[in-house]
């Protein structure tokens, strides 16, 4: 994979030009794209910016995010050849930081259920996950050092786990969703994919102008609470092994590890996430569903048909639970810096008929917490599995610093 941090250091030290850094990514795309299929379309003549902290950094943009110079088709024939007049806010922020958009990455239709044809670079017989399939796969294949995705259920953290890359779903609304096709305005969150946690911090800091996000690992060993989300169906053996491996590594590195009990309202929030998502999806996709239902991808169409009658009262009750659960979450962080849990139920499922299950992601999306996927190295050539680092809403710097500590502990204590 391409290290954004390494490229940035070399560019700033005049060891590598921004044009040469960008050229590396373009050559890697040429070498791997035909096999992996991570891109919907590519920029015709991408050029490196002359200034900005991310100059020379090639970025892939998930194809539900509007771009003025590339079509935004949202994974559906309904928007075939659709050309927005303006960039989404997040794309403008990236360009202002000096990054170069090199193409649009594949997405499930409207960032929802139906799989793409993108292959998992770690094993082509397995799904890369979704809905941000192309973004995760492009980074994992070593084509680009940075990619944009979105998460409404688990569409950033889960594919990152399946593809063995680092990713962050930041705190709700840290990154703007203006100019991104909405699925659920309560849940939709812009996220980043990169080779390592340091890369995520550098990119997020450059985009937002928040220097604290690019800090090194915590100066002291973090206080970690391990939670296994018993309210969700049990994880597979691969995820159990990954979590146990991470826990053992951070203990050896000096972290304190506890097993806190999550408040009961968190389990209630887990159960009502689908209500909020489906109710809002029907309103966000009202024009498409009522005017172009036959053109909607089959799994999404079936989902919308099944959830068409959710009453307003059920939605209001779900929002009330979500509000109270967010308040109760503070109790879970008593004497803790972060929570550590599964990123996905297991390794990437075989075949391309499913993008995987988001059950270990959705409550954290609902509660607006920053979440970071840290890949765990699984021996004997098996597929990667990640662990998920969670901090209080707004404490993205803490999540990233603790994730760097865990990443370093895994590197030092599992080799």
C-alpha positions, 0 to 999 in steps of 0.5 A: 500500500502507499503511505500518505505520511511517507509521501508527504514527508518526502515531498516536504523534504524535496526528496520527491516532487508532487508530480512524481508522487501523483505519477506513482499512483497513476502508474499503480492504477494502470497496473491494478485497476483492470483486475480489481475494478475499483473505479467507475471513471478516472480523471483524464489529465490529473495534475498535482497542486503546487501548494497545500499539505496534501499536494501530490496525494491522489484521492479516490472519491466514492461515486455518491459524492458530487464532482464538477469535472467527473460524472456522479452516477451513484451506482445506478442507471437512474443517474447515468452520465449525471454531471453535477455543476459543483463539487461536494463540499468535502471535495472542495476541501480536499482540493483546497488542501492540495489533493488531486482527485484521480477518479470516482470509486465504485459504490453500491446503488445509493450507497445501500445494499446491492454489491458492486463488481469490485474485487477484494485485492487480498483475495479476488474470490471474496467481497471487498465489502460495501457500500464503499467498495471501490474506495477500500479496494483502491487503497488496499491494492496500493493504487492510491494513498487516500479515498473518501467513503461514507457510512450509514450503517457500516460502509466505511469500517466494515470494508476497511476490515475486509480489505485490511486498510485503516479507516476512520468514520469521524464524529457525526458532521465533522466532515460536511455531507453537502453535495452527497446523495443522502440516504439518511440525514441522521446517519450519513457520515463521510469517512476516509481510507488510508494505509495506516492510522497516521495517514488518516490523522494527517489527511483529516487534519489537512482537510479540516484545519485541526492540527490536533488530529495529526498528533502522535500516539498518546504519550501515555498508554491508553485506558481501553474498554473492551466490549463485544456488543452482546446485543448483536449476534455473536462474531465469527472466530476470525473476529474473536481472534483479532480482538484477542490478539489486539488486547494481548498486544496492548496489554504487553505495551502497557495499556490498561484493559477493562471490560465495561458493561454498556448501558441498556440504552445502547442495546435499544439504540442498536435495535432502532437504528434500522427504523431511523435508516429506513424511514429517512431513506424513503424520504431521501429517495422519494423521487427515485422510488416513486418515479423510477422504482423499476430502475432501482437495484433489486436488493435496495428496491426489495428493502424499500418495498418492505419498509414502506409503511414505517409510521411516523410515531415509530420514527419519533420513538426511535429518535427519542431512544437515540437521544437518550442512548447518546447521553447514556454513552458517557457512562461507558467511558467512565475512566476510559479513553476509548472502547475497543470492539469488532470491526466486522463479524468476521473476515470478508465473505466469499463471493460477490453476492453480499457486502457483509453484515454491519451489525457491529458498526451501526449503533456507533454510527447512530450515536455519532462516535468517531470510529477507527479501523485498525487492521490486525495481521492474521497469519498463514495467508488468511484474510485480514480482520480489523478491530474498531476503536471508538471514542466519545463524540467529538474526540476524534483526536483521542480515537486516532491517537489510541488507534496509533498506539494499538497499531504500533502495539500490534506491530511490535508484539505480534511479529 
